[in-house]
Amino acid sequence: MVRRKIIRLLEDAVAEAQRQGVLPQVALPELMLERPQNPGHGDYASNFPMKLARVAKANPMSLAEKIVPLIRPIPELEKVDAARPGFINFTLRGEWLAQQVDAICAEPERFGCVDLGHGQKVQLEFVSVNPTGPLHVGHGRGAIMGDTLANILTAAGYRVEKEYYVNDAGGQINAFYRSLHARYREALGHATEVPADGYHGLYLVDMAGEVVAEHGDRFLRMPEAEAVAAIGAIGLARVMDLIRTDLAMIGVRFDVWFSEKSLYDQGQYEKAMSILKEAGHVVEREGAVWFASSELGEDKDNVLVRTTGVPTYFASDVAYHYNKFVERRFDRVINIWGADHQGHVARMKAVLGALGIDPARMDILITQLVMLKRGNVEVKISKRSGDLVTLRELVEEVGGDACRFVFLSRSADSQMDFDIELAKKESAENPVYYVQYAHARISSIFRLAQEKGIDYSRGNVALLTAEAELEFIRKMLQLPEVVETVAAKLEPHHLPYYAMELATAFHAFYKQCRVVSEDAELTAARLKLVDAARIAFARTLSFMGMSVPERM
C-alpha cells in the first residue's frame, strides 16, 4: 500500500535529518499522513513539521524545507514539496496511477486486502438477543455491523469466528417459558394471566396456537413445572429458528451458536468462580455473593449470585469470557452490545483483569438506538408491549441491501433515523441505489463491448491520462486504506461513505470520458479501467454484505 510506503520514506528522512544534525535530537511526535481536502495540495500531506516545531521550538516551514530534500525519490511519487505553514505534500505520479489498473485486474480477489492482523484469532460476538421473541429493527443494526466487521477483519488478515451467545438460562428465558405456557392454556380455553414480568407480544399467541395444533392438550395433563419446561423448550427452538431465518434475510450467518446453559453443564462457571475466589475477589454479604470490583477501582461491587442462589447475568458473562480467552484461546474478543449494556462494560473489563486476562484484549462496541420513521411519523418499538416492528417486516419492505447500507451509514455510538421512504426510492437521492446503479452501469458498458466484439485484454493503460480517469483511479486505490481504517478503529461506517465517493468518481468519469468510442486503443484502455472499477465496486459492496447487481 503506497500510503505505508510514503510513511516509511518520511520516517527514514526524519531519522537521517537527525543523524546529520539538521533536526534536533528531541522526542519525535507521531508521524501521520492525511488526504488533503484541496487536490492542489497533493494526494497525501503530513503536518509533522508543525507538531515537531512545538517540541523543537523552531519554525515549522523551515523544518519542512529541511526534511523534504532527504526524502528518497520513488517511482510512485511525482513530487514532494513543503507548503506553508509547515506541511509536507506528496503527489502521486500519473503513470504509476495508470499502472495500478493492471495491478487491480491481476488479483481481483485480493484487492482491498491488507496484512494488519497477521493471523490473530479473533472472536466476534454480536446480536446475542435473548431468544424470547423475533428480532426487532434495533437488533438489525448490531447484526449488520458485526457481520461487516467480520468481512473487513478477514480482509485485514485476521482469523475471525462469528458467534451468537444464546441466553438459554436465567430469569428472562424462564419468564418467556411461563408466558408461552400461559398463552397455551389460554388457547385451550383456560383463562390464564400472563406473568407481569413476562412477554406480552402477540407473537406468543400465534406460537401457542402452533403448539396446540401440533401437540394438542397433552401438556395440560402434566405437572405445571414439567409442562412449562416442555413448552418452553419447544418455544425456544421455534424462536431460534425464527432468529436464524431473519438474520439470513440480511445475509448474516454465524459460525457458532453458543449456549449459556452449557457454561453450567460443562463446568466453566465453577472454574471461573474458583479463580475469582482464590484471588480474593469474591465476598459474601447480605446473603448474596459479590465480585469485589470496588477494590479494583469500580464505583461499587457487583452481584454474582443472588440471595435466591441463582447466578446473575454478569456471572454467566464472567464464565463465558473465561471460556473465550482461557479455554478457546482467542487472541482478541470483540463484543457488540446494545445501548442498554453500557453500564456492563467497566465491570467486564475489571473482571477480566481479576481472571488474569489483559482487558485490552477485549473490545466492546455499543450500538445506539434506531428510530424508524414512516414519513415524519416515528414507529414505536417495544418487545414486551406487543407494539413490535420486526426486522423481518423492515427487510420485506425495503430489502436486505438497503437495511445493510443504511444501518452501516452512521457510527455505532450515534443514534440514527431509518427513513423507510428514502430507502425504497429508485433514484440518485437514495445512496443505496446510487452506489449499486454505478456497478449496474459498468455491467451495461461491458455488455455493449461484448456486443461489438471488443477485446480489451491488451489495452494500454498508459493512455489513461485524463484528469477524470486519474481521479477515479485515485479513489479506487483508497479501498485498502479504508479497510485498514475500519479494521484498526472498528468503525464500519467508513465503508458506505467510501462507496458513495467511489460512485461519485465513477459518474464523473463516465460523464467526461466516453468509454466505447471510435478510438480502438483508447476504448481498450478505458475498458480496462472500467474492469478495475467493477472489481472495486464488487469488493466494496461485498465487504458491506450487499449484492452486486448487473442490471437495475
C-alpha positions in Angstrom: 0.0 0.0 0.0 1.5 3.3 -1.1 0.4 5.2 2.0 2.6 2.9 4.2 5.5 3.3 1.8 5.3 7.1 2.0 5.2 6.9 5.8 8.3 4.8 5.8 10.0 7.3 3.5 9.2 10.2 5.8 10.3 8.2 8.8 13.7 7.5 7.1 14.1 11.1 6.1 13.4 12.4 9.6 15.9 9.8 11.1 18.5 10.9 8.5 17.9 14.6 9.3 18.5 13.9 13.0 21.6 11.9 12.2 23.0 14.7 10.1 22.1 17.3 12.8 19.6 19.0 10.5 16.9 18.3 13.1 17.4 18.5 16.9 17.7 15.3 18.9 14.3 15.6 20.6 11.5 13.1 21.2 9.6 12.9 17.9 5.8 13.4 17.7 3.7 10.8 16.0 4.1 10.8 12.2 0.8 10.7 10.3 -0.4 11.2 6.7 -3.7 12.8 5.8 -5.6 13.2 2.5 -5.8 17.0 1.8 -9.3 18.4 1.0 -7.7 20.5 -1.7 -6.5 18.4 -4.6 -3.9 21.1 -5.3 -2.1 20.1 -2.1 -1.3 16.6 -3.5 -2.5 13.1 -2.6 -1.1 13.0 0.9 0.1 15.5 3.4 1.8 15.5 6.7 1.7 18.1 9.4 4.7 16.5 11.2 6.9 19.7 10.9 4.2 21.7 12.7 4.0 19.1 15.5 7.8 18.9 15.7 8.0 22.7 15.8 6.3 22.8 19.2 8.8 20.4 20.7 11.9 21.8 18.9 10.9 25.5 19.3 11.6 26.1 15.6 9.8 27.5 12.6 7.6 24.7 11.1 8.1 25.8 7.5 11.9 25.8 8.0 11.7 22.2 9.4 9.6 21.1 6.4 12.2 22.5 4.0 15.0 20.7 5.8 13.2 17.3 5.6 11.9 17.4 2.0 15.4 17.1 0.3 16.1 14.0 2.4 13.0 12.1 1.2 14.2 9.5 -1.2 12.5 9.5 -4.7 10.4 6.5 -5.6 8.5 5.7 -8.9 5.2 6.2 -7.2 5.8 9.9 -6.4 5.8 12.7 -8.9 6.8 15.4 -6.4 7.3 16.1 -2.7 7.1 19.7 -1.6 7.0 21.9 1.5 3.9 24.1 1.9 3.0 26.8 4.4 2.6 26.9 7.3 4.6 23.7 7.6 3.1 20.8 5.6 4.9 18.2 3.5 2.8 17.3 0.5 3.1 14.2 -1.7 1.8 13.9 -5.2 1.4 10.5 -6.9 2.8 10.1 -10.5 0.1 9.8 -13.2 1.9 7.0 -15.0 2.1 5.0 -11.7 -1.6 5.6 -11.1 -2.5 4.2 -14.5 -0.4 1.1 -14.0 -2.5 0.3 -10.9 -5.4 -0.6 -13.2 -3.4 -3.6 -14.4 -2.5 -4.4 -10.8 -6.1 -4.4 -9.6 -7.2 -6.6 -12.6 -4.4 -9.1 -12.0 -5.6 -10.0 -8.5 -9.3 -9.1 -8.2 -9.9 -11.3 -5.1 -7.0 -9.6 -3.2 -7.9 -6.0 -4.0 -8.6 -4.2 -0.7 -6.8 -6.8 1.5 -4.2 -5.6 4.0 -1.9 -7.5 6.3 -2.9 -6.0 9.6 -4.0 -8.9 11.7 -1.1 -11.3 11.0 -3.3 -14.3 11.5 -4.5 -13.4 15.0 -7.5 -15.4 16.2 -10.5 -13.1 16.8 -13.9 -13.9 18.2 -16.7 -11.5 17.1 -19.8 -11.9 19.2 -22.9 -9.9 18.2 -26.7 -9.9 18.2 -27.0 -12.4 21.1 -30.6 -11.3 21.7 -32.5 -13.2 24.4 -34.4 -16.0 22.4 -37.7 -14.8 23.7 -39.2 -13.3 20.5 -38.5 -12.1 17.0 -35.7 -9.6 16.2 -36.7 -6.0 16.0 -35.1 -3.4 13.8 -32.7 -2.3 16.5 -31.2 -5.7 16.6 -30.5 -5.4 12.9 -28.0 -2.6 13.4 -25.7 -4.7 15.6 -26.2 -7.7 13.3 -25.1 -5.9 10.2 -22.3 -4.0 12.0 -20.9 -7.3 13.3 -21.1 -9.2 10.1 -19.5 -6.3 8.1 -16.7 -6.1 10.7 -16.1 -9.8 10.3 -15.7 -9.3 6.5 -13.3 -6.5 7.0 -11.2 -8.1 9.7 -10.9 -11.2 7.5 -9.7 -9.0 4.6 -7.2 -7.4 7.1 -5.6 -10.7 7.9 -7.4 -11.9 11.0 -8.9 -15.3 11.5 -12.4 -14.5 12.5 -15.1 -16.6 14.2 -18.6 -15.1 14.4 -20.6 -16.2 17.4 -24.2 -15.8 18.7 -24.5 -16.2 22.5 -27.8 -18.0 23.2 -29.2 -16.9 26.6 -31.0 -20.1 27.3 -30.6 -19.9 31.1 -31.7 -17.4 33.7 -34.7 -15.2 34.5 -35.5 -13.9 31.1 -35.8 -17.3 29.5 -37.9 -18.6 32.4 -40.3 -15.6 32.0 -40.6 -16.5 28.3 -41.4 -20.1 29.2 -44.1 -19.1 31.7 -45.6 -16.6 29.2 -45.8 -19.2 26.4 -47.3 -21.7 28.9 -50.0 -19.1 29.8 -50.8 -18.5 26.2 -51.0 -22.2 25.5 -53.5 -22.7 28.3 -55.5 -19.7 27.1 -55.6 -21.2 23.5 -57.2 -24.3 25.0 -59.9 -22.2 26.8 -58.3 -22.0 30.2 -58.2 -18.4 31.4 -54.7 -17.8 32.4 -52.9 -14.5 33.1 -49.5 -13.8 31.5 -47.0 -13.2 34.3 -46.4 -9.5 35.0 -42.7 -9.9 34.3 -43.4 -12.0 31.2 -43.7 -11.3 27.4 -47.0 -9.9 26.2 -46.3 -9.7 22.4 -49.0 -11.1 20.1 -46.4 -13.4 18.5 -46.7 -15.6 21.6 -50.4 -16.1 20.9 -49.5 -17.3 17.4 -46.8 -19.6 18.8 -49.1 -21.1 21.4 -51.6 -21.8 18.6 -48.9 -23.7 16.7 -48.1 -25.7 19.8 -51.8 -26.7 20.3 -52.1 -27.6 16.6 -49.0 -29.9 16.9 -49.3 -31.3 20.4 -53.0 -30.8 21.4 -53.8 -30.7 25.1 -51.2 -33.2 26.3 -49.3 -30.5 28.3 -52.4 -29.8 30.4 -52.1 -33.3 31.8 -48.5 -32.7 33.1 -47.5 -31.1 36.4 -47.2 -27.4 35.8 -43.4 -27.2 36.2 -42.9 -30.0 33.8 -45.3 -28.5 31.3 -43.6 -25.1 31.5 -40.3 -26.7 30.7 -41.6 -28.8 27.9 -43.5 -26.0 26.2 -40.6 -23.6 26.8 -38.2 -25.9 25.0 -40.5 -26.0 22.0 -40.8 -22.2 22.1 -37.1 -21.8 22.4 -36.4 -23.9 19.3 -39.0 -22.1 17.3 -37.7 -18.7 18.3 -34.1 -19.7 17.4 -35.3 -20.9 14.0 -37.0 -17.5 13.5 -33.9 -15.7 14.5 -31.7 -17.7 12.1 -34.2 -17.1 9.3 -34.5 -13.4 10.0 -30.7 -12.9 10.1 -30.3 -14.9 6.8 -32.6 -12.3 5.2 -30.0 -9.7 5.8 -27.1 -12.0 4.9 -25.9 -12.7 8.5 -24.8 -16.2 9.4 -22.9 -17.4 12.4 -20.1 -19.9 12.7 -21.0 -20.8 16.3 -24.3 -20.7 18.3 -23.0 -20.9 21.9 -25.4 -22.0 24.7 -25.3 -20.1 28.0 -26.6 -23.2 29.7 -23.5 -25.1 28.6 -21.4 -22.9 30.9 -23.1 -24.5 33.9 -23.4 -28.0 32.4 -19.7 -28.2 31.4 -18.1 -26.5 34.4 -16.9 -23.2 33.1 -19.0 -21.3 35.6 -17.4 -23.2 38.6 -13.9 -22.8 37.2 -14.3 -19.0 36.7 -15.8 -18.6 40.2 -13.0 -20.6 41.7 -10.3 -18.4 40.1 -12.0 -15.2 41.5 -12.4 -16.7 45.0 -8.8 -17.9 45.1 -7.6 -14.5 44.1 -9.7 -12.9 46.9 -12.1 -11.1 44.5 -15.3 -12.7 45.9 -17.2 -11.7 49.1 -20.4 -12.9 50.6 -22.6 -10.2 52.0 -26.4 -9.8 52.7 -27.0 -13.4 51.7 -25.6 -12.8 48.2 -22.2 -13.4 46.5 -20.4 -10.3 45.2 -17.5 -9.6 42.9 -15.4 -7.1 44.9 -14.9 -4.8 42.0 -14.7 -1.7 44.2 -11.3 -2.9 45.3 -10.3 -2.8 41.6 -11.3 0.8 41.1 -15.0 0.4 40.3 -17.7 2.5 42.0 -19.4 -0.4 43.5 -19.3 -4.2 43.9 -21.4 -6.4 41.6 -23.6 -9.3 42.5 -22.6 -12.7 41.1 -25.1 -14.9 42.9 -28.5 -13.5 44.2 -29.9 -14.3 47.6 -32.0 -16.9 45.9 -28.9 -18.8 44.9 -29.4 -18.0 41.2 -26.4 -16.7 39.3 -26.8 -13.3 37.7 -26.4 -12.4 34.0 -23.0 -10.9 35.0 -21.9 -14.3 36.5 -22.7 -16.0 33.2 -20.7 -13.4 31.3 -17.7 -14.0 33.6 -17.8 -17.7 32.8 -18.4 -17.0 29.1 -15.4 -14.8 28.8 -13.3 -17.3 30.8 -14.3 -19.8 28.1 -13.4 -17.4 25.3 -10.0 -16.4 26.5 -8.7 -19.4 28.5 -10.4 -22.4 27.0 -10.8 -21.4 23.4 -7.7 -19.2 23.4 -8.9 -16.3 21.3 -6.2 -13.6 20.9 -8.8 -11.0 20.8 -12.5 -10.7 21.6 -14.9 -8.1 20.2 -18.4 -7.8 21.7 -21.2 -5.7 20.1 -23.8 -4.9 22.6 -26.9 -2.7 22.6 -27.2 0.7 24.4 -28.8 -0.9 27.5 -25.5 -2.7 28.2 -23.4 0.5 28.5 -23.1 0.0 32.3 -21.9 -3.5 31.9 -18.6 -2.5 30.1 -16.5 -1.3 33.1 -17.2 -4.3 35.3 -16.4 -6.8 32.5 -13.1 -5.1 32.0 -12.4 -5.3 35.7 -13.3 -9.0 36.0 -11.1 -9.9 33.1 -8.1 -8.4 35.0 -9.2 -10.4 38.1 -9.2 -13.6 36.0 -5.6 -12.8 34.9 -6.6 -11.7 31.3 -5.4 -8.5 29.8 -8.6 -6.3 29.5 -7.0 -4.7 26.4 -7.7 -7.9 24.5 -11.4 -7.3 24.6 -13.2 -4.5 22.7 -16.8 -3.7 23.4 -18.8 -1.7 20.9 -22.1 -0.2 22.0 -24.7 0.4 19.3 -27.1 3.3 20.0 -30.9 3.3 19.3 -32.6 3.3 16.0 -35.6 5.5 15.3 -37.7 4.0 12.5 -39.8 6.5 10.6 -42.6 6.4 8.0 -42.5 9.8 6.6 -42.4 12.1 9.6 -44.1 9.7 11.9 -42.0 7.7 14.4 -42.8 4.0 14.7 -42.5 2.8 18.3 -40.6 -0.4 19.1 -41.3 -2.4 22.2 -40.7 -6.1 22.5 -42.8 -6.6 25.6 -45.8 -4.3 24.9 -46.6 -6.1 21.7 -46.3 -3.0 19.6 -43.4 -4.6 17.7 -41.8 -3.7 14.4 -39.8 -6.7 13.5 -36.6 -6.8 11.5 -38.4 -9.1 9.1 -41.1 -6.6 8.4 -38.5 -3.9 7.6 -36.5 -6.2 5.3 -39.6 -7.3 3.4 -40.5 -3.6 2.8 -37.1 -2.1 1.9 -34.8 -5.1 1.2 -31.8 -6.5 2.8 -29.3 -4.4 0.8 -31.0 -1.1 1.9 -31.0 -2.3 5.5 -27.3 -3.1 5.4 -26.3 0.2 3.8 -28.4 2.4 6.0 -27.5 0.7 9.3 -23.8 1.0 8.4 -24.1 4.6 7.4 -23.7 6.0 10.9 -21.1 5.4 13.6 -22.3 2.9 16.2 -22.1 5.4 19.1 -24.7 7.8 17.4 -28.4 7.4 17.3 -29.9 7.1 13.9 -33.1 7.6 12.0 -34.0 5.0 9.4 -36.0 6.7 6.7 -38.1 3.9 5.1 -39.4 6.1 2.2 -35.8 7.1 1.2 -34.5 3.6 1.4 -37.2 2.5 -1.2 -36.5 5.2 -3.7 -35.0 4.2 -7.1 -33.2 7.4 -7.7 -29.8 9.1 -7.0 -31.3 10.6 -3.9 -31.2 7.1 -2.4 -27.5 6.3 -1.6 -28.1 2.6 -1.8 -29.5 2.9 -5.3 -26.8 5.4 -6.3 -23.9 3.0 -5.4 -25.5 -0.1 -6.8 -26.5 1.7 -10.0 -22.9 2.5 -10.7 -22.0 -1.2 -10.8 -25.0 -1.9 -12.9 -24.0 0.8 -15.4 -20.5 -0.7 -15.5 -22.0 -4.1 -16.4 -24.0 -2.4 -19.2 -20.8 -1.0 -20.6 -19.3 -4.5 -20.8 -22.5 -5.8 -22.4 -22.1 -3.2 -25.1 -18.4 -4.0 -25.6 -19.3 -7.7 -25.9 -22.0 -7.0 -28.5 -19.3 -5.1 -30.5 -16.8 -7.9 -30.1 -14.2 -5.7 -28.4 -11.2 -7.4 -26.9 -9.6 -5.1 -24.3 -7.2 -7.6 -22.8 -4.2 -5.9 -24.4 -5.4 -2.4 -23.6 -2.5 0.0 -22.9 -3.2 1.7 -19.5 -0.5 4.4 -20.3 -3.2 6.0 -22.4 -5.2 6.8 -19.2 -4.1 10.4 -18.7 -7.3 12.4 -18.5 -7.8 14.0 -15.1 -11.2 12.3 -14.6 -9.5 8.9 -15.3 -6.7 9.5 -12.8 -9.1 10.9 -10.1 -11.2 7.8 -10.5 -8.1 5.5 -10.1 -7.1 7.5 -7.0 -10.4 6.9 -5.4 -10.2 3.1 -6.2 -6.8 2.9 -4.6 -8.3 4.2 -1.3 -10.1 1.0 -0.7 -7.2 -0.8 1.1 -6.8 2.3 3.3 -10.5 2.2 4.2 -10.2 -1.5 5.0 -7.2 -0.7 7.3 -9.1 2.2 9.0 -12.2 0.1 9.6 -10.2 -2.8 10.9 -8.0 -0.7 13.2 -10.8 1.5 14.6 -13.7 -1.0 14.3 -15.7 1.7 12.5 -17.6 0.1 9.6 -19.4 3.4 8.8 -16.4 4.4 6.7 -17.4 1.9 4.1 -20.7 3.4 2.9 -19.1 6.8 2.8 -16.3 5.5 0.6 -18.8 3.7 -1.6 -20.6 7.0 -2.2 -17.4 8.7 -3.1 -16.4 5.9 -5.4 -19.8 6.1 -7.2 -19.4 9.9 -7.5 -16.0 9.5 -9.0 -17.3 6.9 -11.4 -20.2 9.0 -12.6 -17.9 12.0 -13.1 -15.5 9.8 -15.2 -18.5 8.3 -17.2 -19.8 11.8 -17.9 -16.4 13.2 -19.1 -14.8 10.2 -20.8 -16.7 8.1 -23.4 -15.6 4.5 -22.8 -16.6 2.8 -26.1 -15.6 5.1 -28.9 -14.2 5.1 -32.5 -10.7 5.2 -31.0 -10.0 1.4 -30.6 -6.8 1.8 -28.4 -8.4 4.3 -26.0 -11.5 2.2 -25.9 -9.4 -0.9 -24.8 -7.6 1.2 -22.2 -10.8 2.6 -20.7 -12.5 -0.8 -20.7 -9.6 -2.0 -18.6 -10.1 0.9 -16.3 -13.8 0.1 -16.0 -12.9 -3.5 -15.4 -10.8 -2.4 -12.4 -13.8 -0.3 -11.3 -16.1 -3.3 -11.5 -13.7 -5.1 -9.1 -13.5 -2.1 -6.7 -17.3 -1.8 -6.6 -17.8 -5.5 -6.2 -15.3 -5.7 -3.3 -16.7 -2.7 -1.6 -20.3 -4.0 -1.8 -19.2 -7.5 -0.7 -17.4 -6.1 2.3 -20.7 -4.5 3.3 -22.5 -7.8 2.7 -24.6 -6.3 -0.2 -25.5 -7.8 -3.5 -23.6 -6.7 -6.7 -26.3 -6.1 -9.3 -25.6 -6.2 -13.0 -28.9 -4.7 -14.0 -31.2 -2.2 -12.3 
